[in-house]
Amino acid sequence: MSEGAARLELRDVSKTFPGVRALDGVSFALRAGEIHALCGENGAGKSTLLKILAGIHPADSWSGEMRVDDAIVRLHGIRDGETHGIALIAQELALVPQLSVEANVMLGREQARFGLLDSHAMRTAARAALARVGLDTDPARPVQELGIGQQQLVEIAKAMQKDARILVLDEPTAALPEADVQRLLALLVELRSRGTAILYVSHRLDEVFQIADRITVLRDGRSVYTGDHTPGDGSPATRERVIAHMVGRAVSERPVRTARDVRPHEAPLLSLREWSLADPQRPWRQALREVRLDVHAGEVLGLAGLMGAGRTALLASLFGAARSRVSGRVRIGGSPEREPFATPAQALAAGVALVSEDRRRQGLVPEGSILDNLSLATLARFAPRGVLRLQAREAACRAQAEALQIRPPALEQIVMRLSGGNQQKVVLGRWLLAGPRVLLLDEPTRGIDVGARAEIYGWIERLSAQGLAIVLVSSDLPELLGLSDRVAVLCEGRLTATLAAGEATPEAVMAAATRNAALNPSQEVLT
């Protein structure tokens, strides 16, 4: 790690949005040849800080000072940032899926000869950039044919082609399987050795402590801690210290199972029999095959498996949101056994709710307010005669927002401006307003910080204690084992094991998850 002058520095930076002070006197320095991790709860100000660094928030919209290589700079757009060697790799990749790898890498830096695009020169430059990130693929291949891990490398190659000396990565591993995570981290370590300055933002503290040289923590818009960390030694920036600064209190990263009033002697709240689902991409095969499940009142049933095993497909098909033909029988509580729900409205009417895996695309109306999003599934309740009772709706939503501690609590706030953890609370709050009996949770803590995660854990405990039947999908195996009373394991669409709490060890789960197929290193493995 270089100990020289800072390549990038912020001094006393503040940024205010209407009614919200997002950053309050933040100072931060990034050195050449350093991986500097930025940690903090959702809403701490990380995204605002990154947008200032990239020029998305122009210099006249915030106060303070920004320096690159010790020279004061004022950025007024992304291109200004790129001119100074700053490249932002956002969580939502800025690639054009239909274009080739080559076209994406060279986007904005196309080369011409005699007024025409020089395909040979562009292909040569693209190959060189791809080689720098270790991606061996045909530059003419459409980006949409690549896996998410390869697309991430294309994004970094594009930054390298723009001569980026400062690489800013926002949650780069949020959607990556473990094998791709390790490849990406190895690449960042290699780029660090070449002198690239890297700002790494992640909620995954395992990754932070694996590669970071220094760690800075933001809380409530302020920089509250910076500590040196050399991976592998007993450095000052300990995991416990970083977490304590993030949340302002001691908090456990992992859930601890508490005793619950599970009533196995009573009829299950949810029963599935011979549940099968055709693969929407390959209709000749089945994504789910004759799955049988029972979930009782007060029980959390965890669903484990490798990527593609059918976990998300099972929840979506149960909620009436399948993209292909579903067969089998379902029973909710004491109601008669019936065919699969044809629509989410049917499922909701029967008492089934789903917190989907991708809250931004499937769970929220991003431009809508907290009020609109909370009441989306229950509007009919507030309009019994076709006229919306505004006060009743607002009162119910305000009570739900207060119960879930959604911040900020202003119901008129646009949802897309909330942190990831608060967005997830809005999705959960919407379905709780509907009063479900069966709650399906698909990766409920993905992309949220340790504080919000602990709050979600608490709500799962409380809801199960109130008698809900909960089906939980999580790729974080310690989380899944810590929250579940039983764990059902899927492998290639088949249910291969149902393990009681005492039997559900990581080894037993992994053995069942790989029972019908050899383990492929490129698949997501529960860790």
FENRA-V955689 format. One record per residue. N is the residue number from 1. PHI is phi in radians with two decimals (none if undefined). OMEGA is omega as a letter, one per 30 degrees, with the letter a starting at -180 (999 if undefined). D_LAST is the distance of its C-alpha to the last C-alpha in whole Angstrom. Layout:
n:N phi:PHI omega:OMEGA d_last:D_LAST
n:N phi:PHI omega:OMEGA d_last:D_LAST
//
This chain:
n:1 phi:none omega:l d_last:30
n:2 phi:-1.27 omega:l d_last:33
n:3 phi:-1.84 omega:a d_last:35
n:4 phi:-1.34 omega:a d_last:38
n:5 phi:-1.09 omega:l d_last:38
n:6 phi:-1.14 omega:l d_last:36
n:7 phi:-1.37 omega:a d_last:36
n:8 phi:-2.39 omega:a d_last:35
n:9 phi:-2.53 omega:l d_last:36
n:10 phi:-2.00 omega:l d_last:36
n:11 phi:-2.22 omega:l d_last:39
n:12 phi:0.92 omega:a d_last:39
n:13 phi:-1.50 omega:l d_last:38
n:14 phi:-2.28 omega:a d_last:39
n:15 phi:-2.55 omega:a d_last:38
n:16 phi:-2.15 omega:l d_last:39
n:17 phi:-1.81 omega:l d_last:39
n:18 phi:-0.91 omega:l d_last:41
n:19 phi:1.42 omega:a d_last:41
n:20 phi:-2.40 omega:l d_last:38
n:21 phi:-1.69 omega:a d_last:37
n:22 phi:-1.33 omega:l d_last:34
n:23 phi:-2.27 omega:a d_last:35
n:24 phi:-2.37 omega:l d_last:37
n:25 phi:1.24 omega:a d_last:38
n:26 phi:-1.39 omega:l d_last:35
n:27 phi:-2.12 omega:a d_last:35
n:28 phi:-2.80 omega:l d_last:33
n:29 phi:-2.36 omega:l d_last:33
n:30 phi:-2.12 omega:a d_last:31
n:31 phi:-1.61 omega:l d_last:32
n:32 phi:-1.14 omega:l d_last:32
n:33 phi:1.15 omega:a d_last:30
n:34 phi:-2.33 omega:l d_last:27
n:35 phi:-1.81 omega:a d_last:24
n:36 phi:-1.95 omega:a d_last:25
n:37 phi:-1.53 omega:l d_last:22
n:38 phi:-1.99 omega:a d_last:23
n:39 phi:-2.10 omega:l d_last:21
n:40 phi:2.82 omega:l d_last:23
n:41 phi:-1.14 omega:l d_last:22
n:42 phi:-1.03 omega:a d_last:23
n:43 phi:1.61 omega:a d_last:27
n:44 phi:-1.32 omega:l d_last:27
n:45 phi:2.03 omega:a d_last:29
n:46 phi:-1.09 omega:a d_last:26
n:47 phi:-1.10 omega:l d_last:27
n:48 phi:-1.10 omega:l d_last:31
n:49 phi:-1.08 omega:l d_last:31
n:50 phi:-1.10 omega:a d_last:29
n:51 phi:-1.20 omega:l d_last:32
n:52 phi:-1.20 omega:a d_last:34
n:53 phi:-1.08 omega:a d_last:33
n:54 phi:-1.51 omega:a d_last:33
n:55 phi:1.56 omega:l d_last:37
n:56 phi:-1.16 omega:l d_last:36
n:57 phi:-1.59 omega:a d_last:37
n:58 phi:-1.12 omega:a d_last:40
n:59 phi:-1.06 omega:a d_last:42
n:60 phi:-1.43 omega:l d_last:45
n:61 phi:-1.77 omega:l d_last:42
n:62 phi:-2.54 omega:a d_last:41
n:63 phi:-1.91 omega:a d_last:43
n:64 phi:2.07 omega:a d_last:42
n:65 phi:-2.40 omega:l d_last:42
n:66 phi:-2.15 omega:a d_last:39
n:67 phi:-2.20 omega:l d_last:40
n:68 phi:-2.17 omega:a d_last:39
n:69 phi:0.91 omega:l d_last:40
n:70 phi:1.21 omega:l d_last:42
n:71 phi:-1.88 omega:l d_last:44
n:72 phi:-1.17 omega:l d_last:44
n:73 phi:-2.21 omega:l d_last:43
n:74 phi:-2.27 omega:a d_last:43
n:75 phi:-1.61 omega:l d_last:41
n:76 phi:-2.20 omega:l d_last:42
n:77 phi:2.93 omega:a d_last:39
n:78 phi:-1.08 omega:a d_last:37
n:79 phi:-1.12 omega:l d_last:39
n:80 phi:-1.08 omega:l d_last:40
n:81 phi:-1.08 omega:l d_last:37
n:82 phi:-1.13 omega:l d_last:37
n:83 phi:-1.05 omega:l d_last:40
n:84 phi:-1.61 omega:l d_last:39
n:85 phi:1.45 omega:a d_last:36
n:86 phi:-1.78 omega:l d_last:33
n:87 phi:-2.19 omega:l d_last:31
n:88 phi:-1.76 omega:l d_last:28
n:89 phi:-1.78 omega:a d_last:25
n:90 phi:-1.35 omega:l d_last:25
n:91 phi:-1.08 omega:l d_last:22
n:92 phi:-1.58 omega:a d_last:24
n:93 phi:-1.10 omega:a d_last:25
n:94 phi:-1.66 omega:l d_last:29
n:95 phi:-1.93 omega:l d_last:29
n:96 phi:-1.76 omega:a d_last:32
n:97 phi:-0.99 omega:a d_last:30
n:98 phi:-1.35 omega:a d_last:33
n:99 phi:-1.43 omega:l d_last:34
n:100 phi:-1.26 omega:l d_last:34
n:101 phi:-1.01 omega:a d_last:31
n:102 phi:-1.01 omega:a d_last:34
n:103 phi:-1.11 omega:l d_last:36
n:104 phi:-1.20 omega:a d_last:33
n:105 phi:-1.09 omega:a d_last:32
n:106 phi:-1.63 omega:a d_last:36
n:107 phi:-1.01 omega:a d_last:36
n:108 phi:1.55 omega:l d_last:39
n:109 phi:-2.29 omega:a d_last:40
n:110 phi:-1.08 omega:a d_last:42
n:111 phi:-1.89 omega:a d_last:44
n:112 phi:-2.22 omega:l d_last:48
n:113 phi:-2.49 omega:a d_last:51
n:114 phi:0.97 omega:l d_last:54
n:115 phi:1.42 omega:l d_last:53
n:116 phi:-2.08 omega:l d_last:50
n:117 phi:-1.05 omega:l d_last:47
n:118 phi:-1.63 omega:a d_last:46
n:119 phi:-1.05 omega:a d_last:44
n:120 phi:-1.12 omega:a d_last:44
n:121 phi:-1.12 omega:a d_last:43
n:122 phi:-1.18 omega:l d_last:40
n:123 phi:-1.15 omega:l d_last:39
n:124 phi:-1.10 omega:l d_last:39
n:125 phi:-1.15 omega:l d_last:38
n:126 phi:-1.14 omega:l d_last:35
n:127 phi:-1.06 omega:l d_last:34
n:128 phi:-1.14 omega:l d_last:34
n:129 phi:-1.16 omega:l d_last:32
n:130 phi:-1.16 omega:l d_last:29
n:131 phi:-1.12 omega:a d_last:30
n:132 phi:-1.14 omega:l d_last:29
n:133 phi:-1.82 omega:l d_last:25
n:134 phi:1.28 omega:l d_last:25
n:135 phi:-1.79 omega:a d_last:25
n:136 phi:-1.75 omega:l d_last:27
n:137 phi:-2.58 omega:a d_last:28
n:138 phi:-1.24 omega:a d_last:32
n:139 phi:-1.06 omega:a d_last:33
n:140 phi:-1.47 omega:a d_last:35
n:141 phi:-1.27 omega:l d_last:32
n:142 phi:-1.09 omega:a d_last:31
n:143 phi:-1.03 omega:a d_last:28
n:144 phi:-1.13 omega:l d_last:28
n:145 phi:-1.50 omega:a d_last:27
n:146 phi:-1.54 omega:l d_last:24
n:147 phi:-1.25 omega:a d_last:20
n:148 phi:-1.10 omega:l d_last:19
n:149 phi:-1.14 omega:l d_last:18
n:150 phi:-1.18 omega:l d_last:21
n:151 phi:-1.09 omega:l d_last:23
n:152 phi:-1.07 omega:l d_last:21
n:153 phi:-1.19 omega:l d_last:23
n:154 phi:-1.06 omega:l d_last:26
n:155 phi:-1.07 omega:l d_last:26
n:156 phi:-1.22 omega:l d_last:26
n:157 phi:-1.05 omega:l d_last:28
n:158 phi:-1.08 omega:l d_last:31
n:159 phi:-1.15 omega:l d_last:30
n:160 phi:-1.12 omega:l d_last:31
n:161 phi:-1.13 omega:l d_last:34
n:162 phi:-1.55 omega:l d_last:35
n:163 phi:1.06 omega:l d_last:36
n:164 phi:-1.18 omega:l d_last:33
n:165 phi:-1.85 omega:l d_last:33
n:166 phi:-2.22 omega:a d_last:31
n:167 phi:-1.87 omega:a d_last:28
n:168 phi:-1.98 omega:a d_last:26
n:169 phi:-2.04 omega:a d_last:23
n:170 phi:-1.84 omega:l d_last:22
n:171 phi:0.83 omega:a d_last:18
n:172 phi:-1.22 omega:a d_last:18
n:173 phi:-1.87 omega:a d_last:14
n:174 phi:-1.00 omega:a d_last:14
n:175 phi:-1.96 omega:a d_last:14
n:176 phi:-1.71 omega:l d_last:13
n:177 phi:-1.20 omega:a d_last:10
n:178 phi:-1.02 omega:a d_last:8
n:179 phi:-1.09 omega:l d_last:11
n:180 phi:-1.22 omega:l d_last:14
n:181 phi:-1.01 omega:a d_last:12
n:182 phi:-1.16 omega:l d_last:13
n:183 phi:-1.13 omega:a d_last:16
n:184 phi:-1.15 omega:a d_last:17
n:185 phi:-1.08 omega:l d_last:16
n:186 phi:-1.10 omega:l d_last:18
n:187 phi:-1.11 omega:a d_last:21
n:188 phi:-1.11 omega:l d_last:21
n:189 phi:-1.09 omega:l d_last:22
n:190 phi:-1.14 omega:l d_last:24
n:191 phi:-1.11 omega:l d_last:26
n:192 phi:-1.04 omega:a d_last:26
n:193 phi:-1.14 omega:l d_last:28
n:194 phi:-1.58 omega:l d_last:31
n:195 phi:1.75 omega:l d_last:32
n:196 phi:-1.19 omega:l d_last:30
n:197 phi:-1.57 omega:a d_last:29
n:198 phi:-2.18 omega:l d_last:26
n:199 phi:-1.77 omega:a d_last:25
n:200 phi:-2.05 omega:l d_last:21
n:201 phi:-1.92 omega:a d_last:20
n:202 phi:-2.76 omega:l d_last:17
n:203 phi:-1.47 omega:a d_last:15
n:204 phi:-1.52 omega:a d_last:12
n:205 phi:-1.17 omega:l d_last:14
n:206 phi:-1.01 omega:l d_last:11
n:207 phi:-1.20 omega:l d_last:13
n:208 phi:-0.99 omega:a d_last:16
n:209 phi:-1.38 omega:l d_last:16
n:210 phi:-1.39 omega:a d_last:15
n:211 phi:-2.19 omega:a d_last:18
n:212 phi:-1.34 omega:l d_last:21
n:213 phi:-1.55 omega:l d_last:24
n:214 phi:-2.40 omega:a d_last:25
n:215 phi:-2.32 omega:l d_last:24
n:216 phi:-2.02 omega:a d_last:26
n:217 phi:-1.97 omega:l d_last:25
n:218 phi:-1.78 omega:l d_last:27
n:219 phi:-2.54 omega:l d_last:28
n:220 phi:0.94 omega:l d_last:31
n:221 phi:1.39 omega:l d_last:32
n:222 phi:-2.09 omega:l d_last:33
n:223 phi:-1.49 omega:a d_last:31
n:224 phi:-1.83 omega:a d_last:31
n:225 phi:-2.86 omega:l d_last:29
n:226 phi:-2.38 omega:a d_last:28
n:227 phi:-2.42 omega:l d_last:27
n:228 phi:-1.28 omega:l d_last:27
n:229 phi:-2.56 omega:l d_last:24
n:230 phi:-1.83 omega:a d_last:23
n:231 phi:-0.90 omega:l d_last:20
n:232 phi:1.72 omega:l d_last:20
n:233 phi:-2.04 omega:a d_last:23
n:234 phi:-1.52 omega:a d_last:24
n:235 phi:-1.43 omega:a d_last:25
n:236 phi:-1.08 omega:a d_last:26
n:237 phi:-1.37 omega:l d_last:24
n:238 phi:-1.41 omega:l d_last:21
n:239 phi:-1.04 omega:a d_last:18
n:240 phi:-1.11 omega:a d_last:20
n:241 phi:-1.18 omega:l d_last:23
n:242 phi:-1.10 omega:l d_last:22
n:243 phi:-1.09 omega:a d_last:20
n:244 phi:-1.07 omega:l d_last:24
n:245 phi:-1.24 omega:l d_last:26
n:246 phi:-1.11 omega:a d_last:24
n:247 phi:-1.84 omega:l d_last:24
n:248 phi:1.29 omega:a d_last:27
n:249 phi:-2.86 omega:l d_last:26
n:250 phi:-1.30 omega:l d_last:24
n:251 phi:-2.61 omega:l d_last:21
n:252 phi:-1.44 omega:l d_last:18
n:253 phi:-1.33 omega:a d_last:14
n:254 phi:-2.05 omega:l d_last:13
n:255 phi:-1.28 omega:l d_last:15
n:256 phi:-2.09 omega:a d_last:17
n:257 phi:-1.14 omega:l d_last:18
n:258 phi:-1.96 omega:l d_last:22
n:259 phi:-1.16 omega:a d_last:25
n:260 phi:-2.17 omega:l d_last:26
n:261 phi:-1.57 omega:l d_last:29
n:262 phi:-1.39 omega:a d_last:27
n:263 phi:-2.03 omega:a d_last:30
n:264 phi:-1.17 omega:a d_last:30
n:265 phi:-1.34 omega:l d_last:33
n:266 phi:-1.55 omega:l d_last:34
n:267 phi:-1.10 omega:l d_last:34
n:268 phi:-1.06 omega:l d_last:30
n:269 phi:-1.33 omega:l d_last:30
n:270 phi:-2.31 omega:l d_last:28
n:271 phi:-2.30 omega:l d_last:29
n:272 phi:-2.06 omega:l d_last:28
n:273 phi:-2.37 omega:l d_last:30
n:274 phi:0.84 omega:a d_last:30
n:275 phi:-1.40 omega:a d_last:28
n:276 phi:-2.29 omega:a d_last:28
n:277 phi:-2.47 omega:l d_last:27
n:278 phi:-1.26 omega:l d_last:29
n:279 phi:-1.24 omega:a d_last:27
n:280 phi:-1.15 omega:l d_last:28
n:281 phi:-1.52 omega:a d_last:28
n:282 phi:-2.31 omega:a d_last:29
n:283 phi:-1.04 omega:a d_last:31
n:284 phi:-1.35 omega:l d_last:32
n:285 phi:-2.09 omega:a d_last:28
n:286 phi:-1.89 omega:l d_last:27
n:287 phi:-1.37 omega:l d_last:23
n:288 phi:-2.35 omega:a d_last:23
n:289 phi:-2.31 omega:l d_last:26
n:290 phi:0.88 omega:l d_last:27
n:291 phi:-1.36 omega:l d_last:25
n:292 phi:-2.16 omega:a d_last:26
n:293 phi:-2.45 omega:l d_last:24
n:294 phi:-2.26 omega:l d_last:26
n:295 phi:-2.29 omega:a d_last:25
n:296 phi:-1.68 omega:l d_last:27
n:297 phi:-1.04 omega:l d_last:29
n:298 phi:1.38 omega:a d_last:27
n:299 phi:-1.88 omega:l d_last:23
n:300 phi:-1.88 omega:l d_last:20
n:301 phi:-1.76 omega:l d_last:18
n:302 phi:-1.48 omega:l d_last:15
n:303 phi:-1.91 omega:a d_last:14
n:304 phi:-1.99 omega:l d_last:11
n:305 phi:2.73 omega:l d_last:11
n:306 phi:-1.32 omega:l d_last:11
n:307 phi:-1.03 omega:a d_last:12
n:308 phi:1.55 omega:a d_last:16
n:309 phi:-1.27 omega:l d_last:16
n:310 phi:2.04 omega:a d_last:18
n:311 phi:-1.11 omega:a d_last:16
n:312 phi:-1.13 omega:l d_last:18
n:313 phi:-1.06 omega:l d_last:21
n:314 phi:-1.12 omega:a d_last:21
n:315 phi:-1.16 omega:a d_last:22
n:316 phi:-1.11 omega:a d_last:24
n:317 phi:-1.18 omega:l d_last:26
n:318 phi:-1.17 omega:a d_last:26
n:319 phi:-1.52 omega:l d_last:27
n:320 phi:1.36 omega:a d_last:30
n:321 phi:-2.03 omega:a d_last:28
n:322 phi:-1.24 omega:l d_last:28
n:323 phi:-1.75 omega:l d_last:29
n:324 phi:-2.64 omega:a d_last:30
n:325 phi:-1.18 omega:l d_last:32
n:326 phi:-2.01 omega:l d_last:31
n:327 phi:-2.34 omega:a d_last:32
n:328 phi:2.24 omega:a d_last:32
n:329 phi:-2.29 omega:l d_last:33
n:330 phi:-2.31 omega:l d_last:32
n:331 phi:-2.29 omega:l d_last:33
n:332 phi:-1.95 omega:a d_last:33
n:333 phi:1.06 omega:a d_last:34
n:334 phi:-1.57 omega:a d_last:37
n:335 phi:-1.25 omega:l d_last:38
n:336 phi:-1.14 omega:l d_last:39
n:337 phi:-1.09 omega:a d_last:37
n:338 phi:-2.53 omega:l d_last:37
n:339 phi:-1.30 omega:l d_last:36
n:340 phi:-1.01 omega:l d_last:33
n:341 phi:-1.14 omega:a d_last:33
n:342 phi:-1.48 omega:a d_last:35
n:343 phi:-2.50 omega:l d_last:34
n:344 phi:-1.04 omega:l d_last:32
n:345 phi:-1.07 omega:l d_last:35
n:346 phi:-1.11 omega:a d_last:36
n:347 phi:-1.10 omega:a d_last:32
n:348 phi:-1.11 omega:l d_last:33
n:349 phi:-1.11 omega:l d_last:36
n:350 phi:-1.49 omega:l d_last:35
n:351 phi:1.77 omega:l d_last:32
n:352 phi:-1.92 omega:l d_last:29
n:353 phi:-2.27 omega:a d_last:27
n:354 phi:-2.25 omega:l d_last:24
n:355 phi:-1.62 omega:a d_last:22
n:356 phi:-1.33 omega:a d_last:21
n:357 phi:-1.14 omega:a d_last:18
n:358 phi:-1.94 omega:a d_last:20
n:359 phi:-1.13 omega:a d_last:23
n:360 phi:-1.25 omega:a d_last:25
n:361 phi:-1.57 omega:a d_last:26
n:362 phi:-2.05 omega:a d_last:26
n:363 phi:-1.93 omega:a d_last:26
n:364 phi:-2.29 omega:l d_last:29
n:365 phi:-1.76 omega:a d_last:32
n:366 phi:-0.98 omega:a d_last:31
n:367 phi:-1.49 omega:l d_last:35
n:368 phi:-1.48 omega:a d_last:36
n:369 phi:-1.42 omega:l d_last:36
n:370 phi:-1.02 omega:l d_last:34
n:371 phi:-1.04 omega:a d_last:37
n:372 phi:-1.11 omega:a d_last:37
n:373 phi:-1.22 omega:l d_last:33
n:374 phi:-1.13 omega:a d_last:33
n:375 phi:-1.67 omega:a d_last:36
n:376 phi:-1.05 omega:a d_last:35
n:377 phi:-1.57 omega:a d_last:35
n:378 phi:-2.23 omega:a d_last:37
n:379 phi:-1.03 omega:a d_last:40
n:380 phi:-1.06 omega:l d_last:43
n:381 phi:-1.11 omega:a d_last:42
n:382 phi:-1.63 omega:l d_last:44
n:383 phi:-2.38 omega:a d_last:47
n:384 phi:-1.12 omega:l d_last:48
n:385 phi:-2.10 omega:l d_last:51
n:386 phi:1.49 omega:l d_last:50
n:387 phi:-2.00 omega:a d_last:50
n:388 phi:-1.24 omega:l d_last:47
n:389 phi:-1.52 omega:a d_last:48
n:390 phi:-1.09 omega:a d_last:46
n:391 phi:-1.17 omega:l d_last:47
n:392 phi:-1.14 omega:l d_last:45
n:393 phi:-1.10 omega:a d_last:42
n:394 phi:-1.11 omega:a d_last:42
n:395 phi:-1.11 omega:a d_last:42
n:396 phi:-1.14 omega:a d_last:39
n:397 phi:-1.22 omega:l d_last:37
n:398 phi:-1.13 omega:l d_last:38
n:399 phi:-1.11 omega:l d_last:37
n:400 phi:-1.18 omega:l d_last:34
n:401 phi:-1.09 omega:l d_last:33
n:402 phi:-1.20 omega:l d_last:34
n:403 phi:-1.11 omega:a d_last:32
n:404 phi:-1.53 omega:a d_last:29
n:405 phi:0.99 omega:l d_last:30
n:406 phi:-1.24 omega:a d_last:30
n:407 phi:-2.15 omega:f d_last:31
n:408 phi:-1.26 omega:a d_last:33
n:409 phi:-1.40 omega:a d_last:35
n:410 phi:-1.14 omega:a d_last:38
n:411 phi:-1.16 omega:a d_last:38
n:412 phi:-1.44 omega:a d_last:39
n:413 phi:-1.08 omega:l d_last:36
n:414 phi:-1.25 omega:a d_last:35
n:415 phi:-1.09 omega:a d_last:31
n:416 phi:-1.12 omega:l d_last:30
n:417 phi:-1.55 omega:l d_last:31
n:418 phi:-1.45 omega:l d_last:29
n:419 phi:-1.20 omega:a d_last:26
n:420 phi:-1.03 omega:l d_last:22
n:421 phi:-1.12 omega:l d_last:22
n:422 phi:-1.28 omega:l d_last:26
n:423 phi:-1.07 omega:l d_last:25
n:424 phi:-1.12 omega:l d_last:23
n:425 phi:-1.14 omega:l d_last:25
n:426 phi:-1.10 omega:l d_last:28
n:427 phi:-1.06 omega:l d_last:26
n:428 phi:-1.08 omega:a d_last:25
n:429 phi:-1.09 omega:l d_last:29
n:430 phi:-1.01 omega:a d_last:31
n:431 phi:-1.31 omega:l d_last:29
n:432 phi:-1.17 omega:l d_last:30
n:433 phi:-1.09 omega:l d_last:34
n:434 phi:-1.38 omega:l d_last:34
n:435 phi:1.13 omega:a d_last:33
n:436 phi:-1.27 omega:l d_last:31
n:437 phi:-1.77 omega:l d_last:30
n:438 phi:-2.15 omega:a d_last:27
n:439 phi:-2.03 omega:l d_last:24
n:440 phi:-1.79 omega:a d_last:22
n:441 phi:-2.05 omega:a d_last:19
n:442 phi:-1.88 omega:a d_last:17
n:443 phi:0.89 omega:a d_last:14
n:444 phi:-1.21 omega:a d_last:17
n:445 phi:-1.94 omega:a d_last:15
n:446 phi:-1.14 omega:l d_last:14
n:447 phi:1.28 omega:l d_last:16
n:448 phi:-2.14 omega:a d_last:17
n:449 phi:-1.42 omega:a d_last:18
n:450 phi:-1.12 omega:l d_last:17
n:451 phi:-1.19 omega:l d_last:21
n:452 phi:-1.14 omega:l d_last:21
n:453 phi:-1.08 omega:l d_last:17
n:454 phi:-1.09 omega:l d_last:19
n:455 phi:-1.16 omega:l d_last:22
n:456 phi:-1.10 omega:l d_last:20
n:457 phi:-0.99 omega:a d_last:18
n:458 phi:-1.08 omega:l d_last:22
n:459 phi:-1.21 omega:l d_last:23
n:460 phi:-1.08 omega:l d_last:21
n:461 phi:-1.07 omega:a d_last:23
n:462 phi:-1.17 omega:a d_last:26
n:463 phi:-1.18 omega:l d_last:26
n:464 phi:-1.17 omega:l d_last:25
n:465 phi:-1.13 omega:l d_last:28
n:466 phi:-1.41 omega:l d_last:30
n:467 phi:1.80 omega:l d_last:30
n:468 phi:-1.23 omega:l d_last:28
n:469 phi:-1.68 omega:a d_last:25
n:470 phi:-2.10 omega:l d_last:22
n:471 phi:-1.94 omega:a d_last:20
n:472 phi:-2.08 omega:l d_last:16
n:473 phi:-1.88 omega:l d_last:14
n:474 phi:-2.62 omega:l d_last:10
n:475 phi:-1.48 omega:l d_last:7
n:476 phi:-1.62 omega:a d_last:6
n:477 phi:-1.10 omega:l d_last:6
n:478 phi:-1.00 omega:l d_last:7
n:479 phi:-1.10 omega:a d_last:10
n:480 phi:-1.06 omega:a d_last:10
n:481 phi:-1.20 omega:a d_last:11
n:482 phi:-1.25 omega:a d_last:13
n:483 phi:-1.75 omega:a d_last:15
n:484 phi:-1.68 omega:l d_last:16
n:485 phi:-1.45 omega:l d_last:19
n:486 phi:-2.44 omega:l d_last:18
n:487 phi:-2.19 omega:l d_last:15
n:488 phi:-1.74 omega:a d_last:16
n:489 phi:-1.98 omega:l d_last:15
n:490 phi:-1.87 omega:l d_last:16
n:491 phi:-2.45 omega:l d_last:16
n:492 phi:0.89 omega:l d_last:19
n:493 phi:1.48 omega:l d_last:20
n:494 phi:-1.88 omega:l d_last:21
n:495 phi:-1.42 omega:a d_last:20
n:496 phi:-1.78 omega:l d_last:19
n:497 phi:-2.90 omega:l d_last:18
n:498 phi:-2.22 omega:a d_last:19
n:499 phi:-1.96 omega:l d_last:18
n:500 phi:-1.23 omega:a d_last:19
n:501 phi:-0.94 omega:a d_last:18
n:502 phi:-1.22 omega:a d_last:19
n:503 phi:-1.61 omega:a d_last:17
n:504 phi:-1.46 omega:l d_last:14
n:505 phi:-1.53 omega:l d_last:12
n:506 phi:-0.98 omega:a d_last:8
n:507 phi:-1.17 omega:a d_last:11
n:508 phi:-1.17 omega:l d_last:13
n:509 phi:-1.13 omega:a d_last:11
n:510 phi:-1.16 omega:l d_last:10
n:511 phi:-1.07 omega:l d_last:13
n:512 phi:-1.26 omega:a d_last:15
n:513 phi:-1.24 omega:a d_last:12
n:514 phi:-2.02 omega:a d_last:14
n:515 phi:-1.14 omega:a d_last:17
n:516 phi:-1.78 omega:a d_last:20
n:517 phi:-2.69 omega:l d_last:18
n:518 phi:-1.17 omega:a d_last:17
n:519 phi:-1.21 omega:l d_last:14
n:520 phi:-1.72 omega:a d_last:15
n:521 phi:-1.01 omega:a d_last:13
n:522 phi:-1.42 omega:l d_last:14
n:523 phi:-1.39 omega:l d_last:12
n:524 phi:-1.27 omega:l d_last:9
n:525 phi:-1.89 omega:l d_last:6
n:526 phi:-1.18 omega:a d_last:4
n:527 phi:-2.26 omega:999 d_last:0
//
